[in-house]
Amino acid sequence: MSGYVFISNEGKTMLSDFLELFLKLSIFVIVLTINFCAMSIALICNENESIFLKIFVAIYAFLFGIIYLFINYYSYRISIKNETCKYSGSVFPF
């Protein structure tokens, strides 16, 4: 029974390459989704501000999605100011 090879070395390499690529793309999609959610929350929270501030906040929230959500939104807006952002019907209100 030790003479049988079910997966060749080339098959193992292809499988590991596929799993590595799948893991990288999955992480990329998850991070991109979190960044878009952070940008949407930032725009909803700053709905009544000027267009320049909205653009600045949207870029900041998109580039630093997780940091923005935890530090700026949760720690500052919810914990310190005790206010939440109200959803008004548009996901990206410009």
Buried (B, 14 or more C-beta within 10 A) or exposed (E): EEEEEEEEEEEEEEEEEEEEEEEEEEEEEEEEEBBBBBBBBBBBBBBEEEEEEBEBBBEBBBEBBEEBBEEBBEEEBEEEEEEEBEEEEEEEBE
